[in-house]
Amino acid sequence: MKSERTKLVIVDDDEKILFAFEQVFRKEGYETVTARDGEEALRTIASVRPAAVIMDITMPRLDGLETLRRIKSQSPALPVVLITGFGTMQTAIKAMQFGAFEYMTKPLDVTALREVVRRALASMKTHVVPEGEPVSFQAQIMSRYDIVGRTPRMHEVYKLIGSVSTTPNHTSVLVLGESGTGKELVARAIHANGPNAEEPFVAINCTALPETLLESELFGHEKGAFTGAAERKLGKFEVASRGTIFLDEIGILSLTLQQKLLRVLQEREFERLGANETHRVEARFIAATNQDLAAEVKRKTFREDLFFRLNVVAIQLPPLRDRKEDIHLLASYFLQKYNEQLKKNVRGFSREALAILNGYDYPGNVRELENLVERSVMLSKGEIVLPDAFGDLTAPAAANGSTLPVISRVFSKSRDHVLSLFERQFLSEQLEACRGNVTEAASASRMTRQNFQRLMKKHRITSRPYRR
């Protein structure tokens, strides 16, 4: 139950934000104390001993991440809510690794922020302070394995990556998502941000080999273990050492191999084919699939005990059609990538080309978008990608006799979905044309700036990705 003694420290270098947060939380019955940078925040926290901290990441002198790290070294149980106006995968991962209670991106939903603070305060009532110093991580993800996206669903993925990467290797992870959504990238991000980042990351595609060869690949074999085994071979379990074993498309494993994998996960040991010597498995297992494993369990094609053993932590990747606000960001990222690889100098996309990219549903997800951008950079003769670089991209919709997606037999649901798609595409095109200038985009739309911003907030679209 709240009382006047429940103190919150609010940290931000923007006076307007400090004032707004003070008003919000004072109405809730909390006592608020403010600080304007990380150094002042540390002094204030030591002095007033608050129940929770709400802090911006971007601040002068000492940023929010370093301030968080220092707070946790002194007060491990103190819940800290981090807020940023420019969220990235790395800041989300670091925030969770350093012990943030929650990580939120602007524009903020005040109701959601109030609820987060309530949960943070409730957590203090049952929190047990862990012994020892918090672990810090130095690993950085190589650019070729970056995950790109700023939508709320992707930030939830980043936070899970940050949380999982601090767990011991015996914590298994199951990455779920359609083909092309980036499941291996998530696995590599967990590995690269963990304490064993210098150990091997061993990936194996379970669909690429027949069962007999797959078993040998995983377990290894002794010389003469079977016909053609001319010499001893170390398996993936052994090669991975204390790193990560990534099993892609785990859903296709036979029941026999599922049983053997289950034993490895349970006992953390295995034997090479044709040998009696037992070896320990110290690597983390990350499995991925585009199948509905819960449904496969019901059909008896996937073992329930193996499913539960793998599903200690599940990370669900959204399809690209459900995060279309990221299309422009992803396309720009791939444009830069293939400019460098192909020695080209393509500066961007025409309005018409971007409209095509935003209007497509991407059955192949991010991988398909990357292939489209690579092709467009390869074929473009000038500095701007034009619509003809995408070929017959809109052909699948035309083949169905309609360019509008009908998602339900209920008229109102389908209408609202189409309206939402239109609004998001309209905003994206206007911001692209006006290079992220919201005032100019609103004027060109014959809308007030307030209404234009309200629509942007509704669809969680920011102007930053369109500025150039």
DRENDO-1510 file (C-alpha; in Angstrom, 1 decimal, always signed):
<recs>
REC; n; res; u; v; w
REC; 1; MET; +0.0; +0.0; +0.0 .
REC; 2; LYS; +1.4; +3.4; -1.0 .
REC; 3; SER; +2.3; +6.0; +1.5 .
REC; 4; GLU; +4.1; +9.3; +1.7 .
REC; 5; ARG; +7.3; +7.4; +2.6 .
REC; 6; THR; +7.3; +5.6; -0.7 .
REC; 7; LYS; +10.0; +7.5; -2.5 .
REC; 8; LEU; +10.9; +7.5; -6.2 .
REC; 9; VAL; +14.0; +9.0; -7.7 .
REC; 10; ILE; +13.4; +10.3; -11.3 .
REC; 11; VAL; +16.6; +11.0; -13.4 .
REC; 12; ASP; +16.5; +12.9; -16.6 .
REC; 13; ASP; +18.4; +15.9; -18.1 .
REC; 14; ASP; +15.1; +17.3; -19.6 .
REC; 15; GLU; +13.4; +19.6; -17.1 .
REC; 16; LYS; +10.0; +19.2; -18.9 .
REC; 17; ILE; +10.1; +15.4; -18.5 .
REC; 18; LEU; +11.1; +15.7; -14.8 .
REC; 19; PHE; +8.2; +18.0; -14.2 .
REC; 20; ALA; +5.8; +15.7; -16.1 .
REC; 21; PHE; +6.9; +12.6; -14.2 .
REC; 22; GLU; +6.7; +14.4; -10.9 .
REC; 23; GLN; +3.1; +15.3; -11.6 .
REC; 24; VAL; +2.2; +11.8; -12.7 .
REC; 25; PHE; +3.6; +10.1; -9.6 .
REC; 26; ARG; +2.6; +12.6; -7.0 .
REC; 27; LYS; -1.0; +12.1; -8.1 .
REC; 28; GLU; -0.4; +8.4; -7.4 .
REC; 29; GLY; +0.7; +9.3; -3.9 .
REC; 30; TYR; +4.4; +8.8; -4.2 .
REC; 31; GLU; +7.1; +11.2; -3.0 .
REC; 32; THR; +9.4; +12.1; -5.8 .
REC; 33; VAL; +13.0; +13.3; -5.8 .
REC; 34; THR; +14.7; +14.4; -9.0 .
REC; 35; ALA; +18.3; +14.3; -10.5 .
REC; 36; ARG; +19.6; +15.7; -13.7 .
REC; 37; ASP; +22.5; +13.3; -14.5 .
REC; 38; GLY; +24.0; +10.0; -13.4 .
REC; 39; GLU; +26.4; +11.5; -10.9 .
REC; 40; GLU; +23.7; +13.5; -9.2 .
REC; 41; ALA; +21.5; +10.4; -9.3 .
REC; 42; LEU; +24.1; +8.3; -7.4 .
REC; 43; ARG; +24.4; +10.9; -4.7 .
REC; 44; THR; +20.6; +11.3; -4.4 .
REC; 45; ILE; +20.0; +7.5; -4.2 .
REC; 46; ALA; +22.6; +7.2; -1.4 .
REC; 47; SER; +21.0; +10.0; +0.5 .
REC; 48; VAL; +17.2; +9.4; +0.2 .
REC; 49; ARG; +17.3; +5.5; -0.2 .
REC; 50; PRO; +14.3; +5.4; -2.6 .
REC; 51; ALA; +12.0; +2.4; -3.3 .
REC; 52; ALA; +12.6; +2.6; -7.1 .
REC; 53; VAL; +14.4; +4.6; -9.7 .
REC; 54; ILE; +13.1; +5.8; -13.1 .
REC; 55; MET; +16.0; +6.9; -15.3 .
REC; 56; ASP; +16.7; +8.1; -18.8 .
REC; 57; ILE; +19.6; +6.4; -20.7 .
REC; 58; THR; +21.0; +9.4; -22.6 .
REC; 59; MET; +22.4; +11.9; -20.1 .
REC; 60; PRO; +25.5; +14.1; -19.8 .
REC; 61; ARG; +28.6; +13.2; -17.7 .
REC; 62; LEU; +27.3; +9.7; -16.8 .
REC; 63; ASP; +24.8; +7.8; -19.0 .
REC; 64; GLY; +22.0; +5.7; -17.7 .
REC; 65; LEU; +23.6; +2.3; -18.4 .
REC; 66; GLU; +26.8; +3.1; -16.5 .
REC; 67; THR; +24.7; +4.7; -13.7 .
REC; 68; LEU; +22.6; +1.5; -13.5 .
REC; 69; ARG; +25.8; -0.6; -13.3 .
REC; 70; ARG; +27.0; +1.5; -10.3 .
REC; 71; ILE; +23.6; +1.5; -8.6 .
REC; 72; LYS; +23.4; -2.3; -8.8 .
REC; 73; SER; +26.9; -2.7; -7.4 .
REC; 74; GLN; +25.8; -0.8; -4.3 .
REC; 75; SER; +22.1; -1.7; -4.1 .
REC; 76; PRO; +21.5; -5.0; -6.0 .
REC; 77; ALA; +17.8; -5.2; -5.0 .
REC; 78; LEU; +16.8; -1.6; -5.9 .
REC; 79; PRO; +14.5; -1.7; -9.0 .
REC; 80; VAL; +15.6; +0.6; -11.8 .
REC; 81; VAL; +13.3; +1.4; -14.8 .
REC; 82; LEU; +15.4; +2.6; -17.8 .
REC; 83; ILE; +13.8; +4.8; -20.5 .
REC; 84; THR; +15.2; +5.7; -23.9 .
REC; 85; GLY; +14.1; +7.7; -26.9 .
REC; 86; PHE; +16.3; +5.7; -29.2 .
REC; 87; GLY; +16.2; +2.1; -28.4 .
REC; 88; THR; +18.6; -0.4; -30.0 .
REC; 89; MET; +19.3; -4.1; -29.6 .
REC; 90; GLN; +22.5; -3.5; -27.7 .
REC; 91; THR; +21.1; -1.0; -25.2 .
REC; 92; ALA; +18.2; -3.3; -24.5 .
REC; 93; ILE; +20.5; -6.3; -23.9 .
REC; 94; LYS; +22.9; -4.3; -21.8 .
REC; 95; ALA; +20.1; -2.9; -19.7 .
REC; 96; MET; +18.8; -6.3; -18.8 .
REC; 97; GLN; +22.3; -7.7; -18.2 .
REC; 98; PHE; +23.1; -4.9; -15.8 .
REC; 99; GLY; +19.9; -5.6; -13.9 .
REC; 100; ALA; +17.3; -3.2; -15.1 .
REC; 101; PHE; +13.8; -4.0; -13.8 .
REC; 102; GLU; +12.3; -2.9; -17.0 .
REC; 103; TYR; +13.4; -1.1; -20.2 .
REC; 104; MET; +11.0; +1.2; -21.9 .
REC; 105; THR; +11.1; +3.2; -25.1 .
REC; 106; LYS; +9.6; +6.6; -25.9 .
REC; 107; PRO; +6.9; +7.8; -26.7 .
REC; 108; LEU; +5.9; +6.4; -23.3 .
REC; 109; ASP; +2.5; +5.1; -22.4 .
REC; 110; VAL; +2.0; +6.7; -18.9 .
REC; 111; THR; -0.5; +4.0; -17.9 .
REC; 112; ALA; +2.1; +1.3; -18.7 .
REC; 113; LEU; +4.8; +3.2; -16.8 .
REC; 114; ARG; +2.7; +3.5; -13.7 .
REC; 115; GLU; +2.0; -0.3; -13.9 .
REC; 116; VAL; +5.7; -1.0; -14.2 .
REC; 117; VAL; +6.5; +1.1; -11.2 .
REC; 118; ARG; +3.8; -0.7; -9.2 .
REC; 119; ARG; +5.3; -4.1; -10.2 .
REC; 120; ALA; +8.8; -2.8; -9.3 .
REC; 121; LEU; +7.6; -1.8; -5.8 .
REC; 122; ALA; +5.8; -5.1; -5.3 .
REC; 123; SER; +9.0; -7.0; -6.3 .
REC; 124; MET; +10.8; -5.4; -3.4 .
REC; 125; LYS; +8.5; -7.0; -0.8 .
REC; 126; THR; +9.7; -10.5; -1.7 .
REC; 127; HIS; +13.1; -9.8; -3.2 .
REC; 128; VAL; +16.1; -11.8; -1.9 .
REC; 129; VAL; +19.4; -9.9; -2.3 .
REC; 130; PRO; +21.8; -12.2; -4.2 .
REC; 131; GLU; +25.3; -12.8; -2.9 .
REC; 132; GLY; +28.4; -11.7; -4.8 .
REC; 133; GLU; +29.1; -9.1; -7.4 .
REC; 134; PRO; +26.9; -8.6; -10.5 .
REC; 135; VAL; +28.5; -10.1; -13.6 .
REC; 136; SER; +29.4; -7.7; -16.4 .
REC; 137; PHE; +29.8; -8.7; -20.0 .
REC; 138; GLN; +32.2; -7.3; -22.6 .
REC; 139; ALA; +31.2; -9.3; -25.7 .
REC; 140; GLN; +29.9; -7.3; -28.7 .
REC; 141; ILE; +27.9; -8.8; -31.6 .
REC; 142; MET; +29.6; -8.6; -34.9 .
REC; 143; SER; +27.8; -6.4; -37.4 .
REC; 144; ARG; +27.0; -9.3; -39.7 .
REC; 145; TYR; +24.9; -10.7; -36.9 .
REC; 146; ASP; +23.0; -7.6; -35.9 .
REC; 147; ILE; +19.3; -7.8; -35.4 .
REC; 148; VAL; +17.6; -4.8; -36.8 .
REC; 149; GLY; +14.3; -3.5; -35.5 .
REC; 150; ARG; +12.7; -0.9; -33.2 .
REC; 151; THR; +9.1; -2.0; -32.8 .
REC; 152; PRO; +7.9; -2.9; -29.3 .
REC; 153; ARG; +7.8; -6.6; -30.1 .
REC; 154; MET; +11.5; -6.6; -31.2 .
REC; 155; HIS; +12.4; -4.7; -28.0 .
REC; 156; GLU; +10.8; -7.6; -26.0 .
REC; 157; VAL; +13.1; -10.0; -28.0 .
REC; 158; TYR; +16.1; -7.9; -27.1 .
REC; 159; LYS; +15.2; -7.8; -23.4 .
REC; 160; LEU; +14.9; -11.6; -23.4 .
REC; 161; ILE; +18.3; -12.0; -25.1 .
REC; 162; GLY; +19.8; -9.8; -22.4 .
REC; 163; SER; +18.1; -11.8; -19.6 .
REC; 164; VAL; +19.0; -15.2; -21.1 .
REC; 165; SER; +22.6; -14.4; -21.7 .
REC; 166; THR; +23.2; -13.9; -18.0 .
REC; 167; THR; +21.9; -17.5; -17.2 .
REC; 168; PRO; +24.2; -20.5; -16.9 .
REC; 169; ASN; +24.8; -22.8; -19.9 .
REC; 170; HIS; +22.4; -25.5; -18.6 .
REC; 171; THR; +19.5; -23.1; -19.3 .
REC; 172; SER; +18.1; -24.2; -22.7 .
REC; 173; VAL; +16.4; -21.8; -25.1 .
REC; 174; LEU; +13.8; -22.4; -27.8 .
REC; 175; VAL; +13.6; -19.8; -30.6 .
REC; 176; LEU; +10.3; -19.9; -32.5 .
REC; 177; GLY; +9.4; -18.1; -35.7 .
REC; 178; GLU; +8.7; -18.5; -39.4 .
REC; 179; SER; +11.4; -19.1; -41.9 .
REC; 180; GLY; +13.5; -16.0; -42.5 .
REC; 181; THR; +12.6; -14.2; -39.2 .
REC; 182; GLY; +16.2; -14.4; -37.9 .
REC; 183; LYS; +16.2; -17.3; -35.4 .
REC; 184; GLU; +19.9; -18.0; -35.9 .
REC; 185; LEU; +20.7; -14.3; -35.3 .
REC; 186; VAL; +18.9; -14.5; -31.9 .
REC; 187; ALA; +21.0; -17.6; -31.0 .
REC; 188; ARG; +24.2; -15.8; -32.0 .
REC; 189; ALA; +23.2; -12.7; -30.0 .
REC; 190; ILE; +22.6; -14.8; -26.9 .
REC; 191; HIS; +26.0; -16.5; -27.4 .
REC; 192; ALA; +27.9; -13.2; -28.2 .
REC; 193; ASN; +26.5; -11.4; -25.2 .
REC; 194; GLY; +27.1; -14.2; -22.7 .
REC; 195; PRO; +30.2; -14.9; -20.5 .
REC; 196; ASN; +31.4; -17.7; -22.8 .
REC; 197; ALA; +31.3; -15.6; -26.0 .
REC; 198; GLU; +34.9; -16.6; -26.8 .
REC; 199; GLU; +33.9; -20.3; -26.9 .
REC; 200; PRO; +32.7; -21.9; -30.1 .
REC; 201; PHE; +29.2; -21.3; -31.6 .
REC; 202; VAL; +28.4; -24.5; -33.3 .
REC; 203; ALA; +25.3; -24.5; -35.6 .
REC; 204; ILE; +23.8; -27.5; -37.3 .
REC; 205; ASN; +20.8; -27.6; -39.6 .
REC; 206; CYS; +18.8; -30.7; -38.7 .
REC; 207; THR; +17.2; -30.8; -42.2 .
REC; 208; ALA; +20.5; -30.9; -44.1 .
REC; 209; LEU; +21.5; -34.4; -43.2 .
REC; 210; PRO; +19.9; -37.9; -43.1 .
REC; 211; GLU; +19.3; -39.3; -39.6 .
REC; 212; THR; +22.3; -41.6; -39.6 .
REC; 213; LEU; +24.7; -38.9; -40.5 .
REC; 214; LEU; +23.0; -36.3; -38.2 .
REC; 215; GLU; +23.6; -38.6; -35.2 .
REC; 216; SER; +27.3; -38.9; -36.1 .
REC; 217; GLU; +27.5; -35.2; -36.6 .
REC; 218; LEU; +26.1; -34.6; -33.1 .
REC; 219; PHE; +27.7; -37.4; -31.1 .
REC; 220; GLY; +30.9; -38.0; -33.1 .
REC; 221; HIS; +32.2; -41.5; -33.8 .
REC; 222; GLU; +35.2; -43.8; -33.3 .
REC; 223; LYS; +37.1; -45.3; -36.2 .
REC; 224; GLY; +35.3; -48.4; -37.5 .
REC; 225; ALA; +32.0; -47.5; -35.7 .
REC; 226; PHE; +30.2; -48.0; -39.0 .
REC; 227; THR; +30.9; -48.6; -42.7 .
REC; 228; GLY; +32.9; -45.6; -44.0 .
REC; 229; ALA; +34.1; -44.5; -40.5 .
REC; 230; ALA; +37.7; -44.4; -41.5 .
REC; 231; GLU; +38.9; -42.3; -38.5 .
REC; 232; ARG; +37.7; -40.9; -35.2 .
REC; 233; LYS; +35.5; -37.8; -35.6 .
REC; 234; LEU; +34.5; -35.4; -32.8 .
REC; 235; GLY; +30.9; -34.5; -32.7 .
REC; 236; LYS; +29.2; -31.1; -32.3 .
REC; 237; PHE; +28.6; -31.7; -28.6 .
REC; 238; GLU; +32.3; -32.1; -28.1 .
REC; 239; VAL; +33.5; -29.3; -30.5 .
REC; 240; ALA; +31.2; -26.8; -28.8 .
REC; 241; SER; +33.1; -27.1; -25.5 .
REC; 242; ARG; +31.6; -24.5; -23.1 .
REC; 243; GLY; +30.1; -22.4; -26.0 .
REC; 244; THR; +26.7; -22.8; -27.7 .
REC; 245; ILE; +25.1; -25.6; -29.7 .
REC; 246; PHE; +22.4; -24.3; -32.1 .
REC; 247; LEU; +20.1; -26.9; -33.5 .
REC; 248; ASP; +18.1; -25.4; -36.3 .
REC; 249; GLU; +14.7; -26.9; -37.3 .
REC; 250; ILE; +14.6; -29.2; -34.3 .
REC; 251; GLY; +11.1; -30.3; -35.2 .
REC; 252; ILE; +12.2; -32.7; -37.9 .
REC; 253; LEU; +14.2; -35.0; -35.6 .
REC; 254; SER; +13.0; -38.6; -35.5 .
REC; 255; LEU; +11.6; -39.9; -32.3 .
REC; 256; THR; +14.7; -42.1; -31.9 .
REC; 257; LEU; +17.0; -39.2; -32.1 .
REC; 258; GLN; +14.7; -37.1; -29.9 .
REC; 259; GLN; +15.1; -39.7; -27.2 .
REC; 260; LYS; +18.9; -39.6; -27.5 .
REC; 261; LEU; +19.0; -35.8; -27.4 .
REC; 262; LEU; +16.7; -35.8; -24.3 .
REC; 263; ARG; +19.2; -38.0; -22.5 .
REC; 264; VAL; +22.0; -35.6; -23.3 .
REC; 265; LEU; +20.0; -32.7; -22.0 .
REC; 266; GLN; +19.0; -34.5; -18.8 .
REC; 267; GLU; +22.3; -36.2; -18.0 .
REC; 268; ARG; +24.6; -33.6; -19.6 .
REC; 269; GLU; +26.8; -36.4; -21.0 .
REC; 270; PHE; +27.1; -38.5; -24.1 .
REC; 271; GLU; +29.2; -41.2; -25.8 .
REC; 272; ARG; +30.6; -41.2; -29.3 .
REC; 273; LEU; +29.2; -43.8; -31.6 .
REC; 274; GLY; +31.2; -47.0; -31.3 .
REC; 275; ALA; +32.7; -46.0; -27.9 .
REC; 276; ASN; +32.0; -46.6; -24.2 .
REC; 277; GLU; +33.8; -43.5; -22.8 .
REC; 278; THR; +31.5; -40.9; -21.4 .
REC; 279; HIS; +32.0; -37.2; -22.2 .
REC; 280; ARG; +30.5; -34.2; -20.4 .
REC; 281; VAL; +28.4; -31.6; -22.4 .
REC; 282; GLU; +29.0; -28.1; -21.0 .
REC; 283; ALA; +27.6; -26.0; -23.9 .
REC; 284; ARG; +24.3; -24.2; -23.9 .
REC; 285; PHE; +21.6; -25.7; -26.2 .
REC; 286; ILE; +19.6; -23.4; -28.3 .
REC; 287; ALA; +17.0; -25.0; -30.5 .
REC; 288; ALA; +14.9; -23.3; -33.2 .
REC; 289; THR; +11.9; -24.3; -35.3 .
REC; 290; ASN; +9.3; -22.8; -37.6 .
REC; 291; GLN; +6.8; -25.6; -36.5 .
REC; 292; ASP; +4.2; -25.5; -33.8 .
REC; 293; LEU; +5.9; -27.9; -31.4 .
REC; 294; ALA; +3.0; -27.9; -29.0 .
REC; 295; ALA; +0.8; -29.2; -31.8 .
REC; 296; GLU; +3.4; -31.7; -32.8 .
REC; 297; VAL; +3.4; -33.0; -29.2 .
REC; 298; LYS; -0.4; -33.5; -29.4 .
REC; 299; ARG; +0.1; -35.4; -32.7 .
REC; 300; LYS; +2.7; -37.6; -31.0 .
REC; 301; THR; +5.4; -36.6; -33.5 .
REC; 302; PHE; +7.5; -34.7; -30.9 .
REC; 303; ARG; +8.3; -35.9; -27.4 .
REC; 304; GLU; +6.5; -33.9; -24.7 .
REC; 305; ASP; +9.4; -34.4; -22.3 .
REC; 306; LEU; +11.9; -33.1; -24.8 .
REC; 307; PHE; +9.7; -30.1; -25.6 .
REC; 308; PHE; +9.6; -29.1; -21.9 .
REC; 309; ARG; +13.3; -29.6; -21.6 .
REC; 310; LEU; +14.0; -27.3; -24.5 .
REC; 311; ASN; +11.3; -24.8; -23.7 .
REC; 312; VAL; +12.9; -23.5; -20.5 .
REC; 313; VAL; +13.0; -20.0; -22.1 .
REC; 314; ALA; +11.0; -19.4; -25.3 .
REC; 315; ILE; +11.7; -16.5; -27.7 .
REC; 316; GLN; +9.0; -15.9; -30.3 .
REC; 317; LEU; +10.1; -13.9; -33.3 .
REC; 318; PRO; +7.3; -11.9; -35.1 .
REC; 319; PRO; +6.9; -12.2; -38.9 .
REC; 320; LEU; +7.9; -9.1; -40.8 .
REC; 321; ARG; +4.3; -8.5; -41.8 .
REC; 322; ASP; +3.5; -7.9; -38.1 .
REC; 323; ARG; +6.3; -5.3; -37.7 .
REC; 324; LYS; +6.0; -3.3; -40.9 .
REC; 325; GLU; +7.3; -0.2; -39.2 .
REC; 326; ASP; +10.7; -1.8; -39.4 .
REC; 327; ILE; +10.7; -2.3; -43.1 .
REC; 328; HIS; +12.3; +1.1; -44.0 .
REC; 329; LEU; +14.9; +0.7; -41.2 .
REC; 330; LEU; +15.8; -2.9; -42.4 .
REC; 331; ALA; +15.8; -1.8; -46.1 .
REC; 332; SER; +18.2; +1.1; -45.3 .
REC; 333; TYR; +20.4; -1.3; -43.3 .
REC; 334; PHE; +20.6; -3.8; -46.1 .
REC; 335; LEU; +21.1; -1.0; -48.6 .
REC; 336; GLN; +24.3; +0.1; -46.8 .
REC; 337; LYS; +25.4; -3.5; -46.4 .
REC; 338; TYR; +25.2; -4.3; -50.1 .
REC; 339; ASN; +26.5; -0.9; -51.2 .
REC; 340; GLU; +29.7; -1.9; -49.4 .
REC; 341; GLN; +29.8; -5.5; -50.7 .
REC; 342; LEU; +28.9; -4.6; -54.3 .
REC; 343; LYS; +31.0; -1.4; -54.4 .
REC; 344; LYS; +27.9; +0.7; -55.3 .
REC; 345; ASN; +26.7; +4.1; -54.2 .
REC; 346; VAL; +22.9; +3.8; -54.1 .
REC; 347; ARG; +21.6; +6.5; -51.7 .
REC; 348; GLY; +18.0; +5.4; -51.1 .
REC; 349; PHE; +14.6; +4.4; -52.4 .
REC; 350; SER; +12.1; +6.4; -54.4 .
REC; 351; ARG; +8.7; +7.0; -52.8 .
REC; 352; GLU; +7.1; +4.5; -55.2 .
REC; 353; ALA; +9.8; +1.9; -54.4 .
REC; 354; LEU; +9.4; +2.4; -50.7 .
REC; 355; ALA; +5.6; +2.1; -51.0 .
REC; 356; ILE; +6.0; -1.3; -52.7 .
REC; 357; LEU; +8.3; -2.5; -50.0 .
REC; 358; ASN; +5.9; -1.3; -47.3 .
REC; 359; GLY; +2.8; -2.8; -49.0 .
REC; 360; TYR; +4.2; -6.3; -49.5 .
REC; 361; ASP; +3.5; -9.1; -47.0 .
REC; 362; TYR; +6.9; -11.0; -47.2 .
REC; 363; PRO; +6.2; -14.7; -46.9 .
REC; 364; GLY; +9.9; -15.1; -46.7 .
REC; 365; ASN; +10.2; -12.5; -43.9 .
REC; 366; VAL; +13.4; -10.5; -43.3 .
REC; 367; ARG; +15.5; -12.9; -45.5 .
REC; 368; GLU; +13.2; -12.1; -48.4 .
REC; 369; LEU; +13.5; -8.4; -47.9 .
REC; 370; GLU; +17.3; -8.7; -47.7 .
REC; 371; ASN; +17.3; -10.6; -51.0 .
REC; 372; LEU; +15.1; -7.9; -52.6 .
REC; 373; VAL; +17.4; -5.1; -51.5 .
REC; 374; GLU; +20.5; -7.0; -52.6 .
REC; 375; ARG; +18.9; -7.5; -56.1 .
REC; 376; SER; +17.8; -3.8; -56.3 .
REC; 377; VAL; +21.3; -2.5; -55.4 .
REC; 378; MET; +22.8; -4.9; -58.0 .
REC; 379; LEU; +20.4; -3.8; -60.7 .
REC; 380; SER; +20.2; -0.1; -60.0 .
REC; 381; LYS; +22.0; +2.1; -62.5 .
REC; 382; GLY; +21.5; +5.4; -60.7 .
REC; 383; GLU; +21.6; +6.6; -57.1 .
REC; 384; ILE; +18.0; +5.8; -56.3 .
REC; 385; VAL; +16.2; +2.5; -56.3 .
REC; 386; LEU; +13.2; +2.6; -58.6 .
REC; 387; PRO; +10.1; +0.3; -58.5 .
REC; 388; ASP; +11.2; -1.8; -61.5 .
REC; 389; ALA; +14.2; -3.0; -59.5 .
REC; 390; PHE; +11.8; -5.3; -57.6 .
REC; 391; GLY; +10.4; -7.0; -60.6 .
REC; 392; ASP; +6.8; -8.4; -60.2 .
REC; 393; LEU; +6.8; -8.1; -56.4 .
REC; 394; THR; +3.1; -7.3; -56.3 .
REC; 395; ALA; +2.2; -10.3; -58.5 .
REC; 396; PRO; +1.1; -12.6; -55.6 .
REC; 397; ALA; -1.6; -10.2; -54.5 .
REC; 398; ALA; -2.8; -9.7; -58.1 .
REC; 399; ALA; -3.0; -13.4; -58.6 .
REC; 400; ASN; -5.6; -13.6; -55.8 .
REC; 401; GLY; -7.8; -11.1; -57.6 .
REC; 402; SER; -7.4; -8.5; -54.8 .
REC; 403; THR; -4.8; -6.2; -53.4 .
REC; 404; LEU; -6.5; -5.8; -50.0 .
REC; 405; PRO; -5.9; -8.4; -47.3 .
REC; 406; VAL; -9.1; -9.9; -45.9 .
REC; 407; ILE; -8.2; -11.3; -42.5 .
REC; 408; SER; -11.7; -12.2; -41.2 .
REC; 409; ARG; -15.2; -13.0; -42.3 .
REC; 410; VAL; -16.3; -10.3; -39.9 .
REC; 411; PHE; -16.6; -7.1; -41.9 .
REC; 412; SER; -15.6; -4.7; -39.1 .
REC; 413; LYS; -12.4; -6.6; -38.3 .
REC; 414; SER; -11.3; -6.8; -41.9 .
REC; 415; ARG; -12.2; -3.1; -42.4 .
REC; 416; ASP; -10.2; -2.0; -39.3 .
REC; 417; HIS; -7.2; -4.1; -40.4 .
REC; 418; VAL; -7.2; -2.5; -43.9 .
REC; 419; LEU; -7.6; +0.9; -42.4 .
REC; 420; SER; -4.7; +0.3; -40.1 .
REC; 421; LEU; -2.5; -0.8; -43.0 .
REC; 422; PHE; -3.4; +2.3; -44.9 .
REC; 423; GLU; -2.7; +4.6; -42.0 .
REC; 424; ARG; +0.7; +3.1; -41.4 .
REC; 425; GLN; +1.7; +3.2; -45.1 .
REC; 426; PHE; +0.4; +6.8; -45.5 .
REC; 427; LEU; +2.4; +8.0; -42.5 .
REC; 428; SER; +5.5; +6.2; -43.7 .
REC; 429; GLU; +5.3; +7.7; -47.2 .
REC; 430; GLN; +4.7; +11.2; -45.9 .
REC; 431; LEU; +7.6; +11.0; -43.4 .
REC; 432; GLU; +9.8; +9.6; -46.1 .
REC; 433; ALA; +8.9; +12.3; -48.6 .
REC; 434; CYS; +9.5; +15.0; -45.9 .
REC; 435; ARG; +12.7; +13.4; -44.6 .
REC; 436; GLY; +11.3; +12.9; -41.1 .
REC; 437; ASN; +10.0; +16.5; -40.7 .
REC; 438; VAL; +6.7; +16.0; -38.9 .
REC; 439; THR; +5.5; +19.6; -39.3 .
REC; 440; GLU; +6.1; +19.4; -43.0 .
REC; 441; ALA; +4.5; +16.0; -43.3 .
REC; 442; ALA; +1.4; +17.1; -41.4 .
REC; 443; SER; +1.0; +20.2; -43.6 .
REC; 444; ALA; +1.4; +18.1; -46.8 .
REC; 445; SER; -1.3; +15.8; -45.4 .
REC; 446; ARG; -3.7; +18.7; -44.7 .
REC; 447; MET; -3.7; +17.6; -41.1 .
REC; 448; THR; -2.8; +19.4; -37.9 .
REC; 449; ARG; +0.5; +18.5; -36.4 .
REC; 450; GLN; -1.2; +17.3; -33.2 .
REC; 451; ASN; -3.5; +14.9; -35.2 .
REC; 452; PHE; -0.6; +13.7; -37.3 .
REC; 453; GLN; +1.5; +13.0; -34.1 .
REC; 454; ARG; -1.5; +11.2; -32.5 .
REC; 455; LEU; -1.7; +8.9; -35.5 .
REC; 456; MET; +2.1; +8.3; -35.3 .
REC; 457; LYS; +1.7; +7.4; -31.6 .
REC; 458; LYS; -1.2; +5.0; -32.4 .
REC; 459; HIS; +1.0; +3.1; -34.8 .
REC; 460; ARG; +4.2; +3.5; -32.8 .
REC; 461; ILE; +6.0; +5.2; -35.6 .
REC; 462; THR; +8.8; +7.7; -34.9 .
REC; 463; SER; +10.3; +10.2; -37.3 .
REC; 464; ARG; +14.0; +9.4; -36.6 .
REC; 465; PRO; +14.4; +6.5; -39.1 .
REC; 466; TYR; +13.3; +8.9; -41.9 .
REC; 467; ARG; +15.7; +11.7; -41.2 .
REC; 468; ARG; +18.6; +12.0; -43.6 .
</recs>
